[in-house]
Amino acid sequence: MTTLQHRINAFTELGYIMHEAASPTPSSPVAVRLRKQLDNQEQHNKWFTPDNVQLSVKSIAQMLERDKLEKWLESYKIQDNTEIKKTVAVIMAGNIPLVGFHDFLCVLITGNRLLARTSTKDSELIKKVADILSIINPHFRQQIIFTDKLSGNYDAVIATGSDNTSRYFEYYFGTKPHIFRKNRNSVAIIDRNTTKKDIKKLGNDIFTYFGLGCRNVSKIYLKEGMNPETIYTNWTQWSYLLNHISYSNNYLYNKSLLNLNKTFYLDNGFLLLMRDKGFSSPVSVLFYDFFSKKEKLVSELNLHSENIQCIVSENHTVFGQTQYPEPGDYADNMDTIEFITSL
């Protein structure tokens, strides 16, 4: 079997390959083959444009830098395994490209066996990545299993889905040690000290992946007295999203629905701003609300921590960086490594 350092070495090498594959001119044969697959994903999932797939791969490549992996893992008691310890079943989502990669990483880096059921919306890329990892270190071949149907031969379950599917997960897999993830969204806080540069960067947090990820900002909070119309003028560079037929259909549908219901909204031609108390806005819609005191707002948001993945502000996640998580930025703020190593 492999030692922890062997596994870190393999994932670091995988990161190099992924970084090259997402670069303008990949040259090594394995990176060229991966790049062809990256650019082909829109045929399988209309939301997986080449730009978005490449961005996801770049983000993962940054996560797999050696110093980041070693710093992340040094606080855990991960032993050099002489044999595979546990089999962890992972049910992956399919909302953004390679969204299941972090669970893939957590299971394998700890020396356990991965039993993965991929989403039909995102099945090709993770399997290709697994193939490359197994070429880098052949020991991973016996640690990675993909399946269409989970059998009872596993020790724990990590499942990502919606609020509705979490009830399904509980019914079928609740007797096993588990992490079940539900809907989450991210929010941003804008006050009078927020710079125009940061507001422009916020566009990356809102529009990347068409807003489909849990780390995408779906609601903004503005200091009382601020005009939302002065905010969205900073995001005109994202107007090209309207050229995407699925995004455009969502925009036209939601606009018609708001008009039909006589709901007040703001419109910059490709994004609809709507005042709402909720966190989860539809594609092409951004919720907004106002706050008087920032400290009070943060306290209120902490009470809804089960619904919020990231808070973007000068004191929280940096503007424009929600889609570049570090290895220790866990989905739903549940420590996946701690869960796996405690089995």
NORKA-V427823 format. One record per run of one state. SS is the DSSP state (~ for helix, > for strand, _ for the rest). FROM is the first residue (numbers start at 0). TO is the last residue. Records with the same first field share a line. If there is no record, write none. Layout:
SS->FROM-TO, FROM-TO
This chain:
_->0-2, 21-27, 38-39, 43-48, 63-64, 73-85, 91-99, 109-111, 117-117, 119-120, 122-122, 136-136, 146-154, 160-161, 173-175, 181-183, 190-194, 211-215, 223-227, 243-243, 260-264, 267-270, 275-283, 291-292, 303-303, 312-315, 317-329, 333-334, 341-342
~->3-20, 28-37, 40-42, 49-62, 65-72, 100-108, 123-135, 137-142, 162-172, 195-210, 228-242, 244-259, 293-302, 304-306, 330-332, 335-340
>->86-90, 112-116, 118-118, 121-121, 143-145, 155-159, 176-180, 184-189, 216-222, 265-266, 271-274, 284-290, 307-311, 316-316
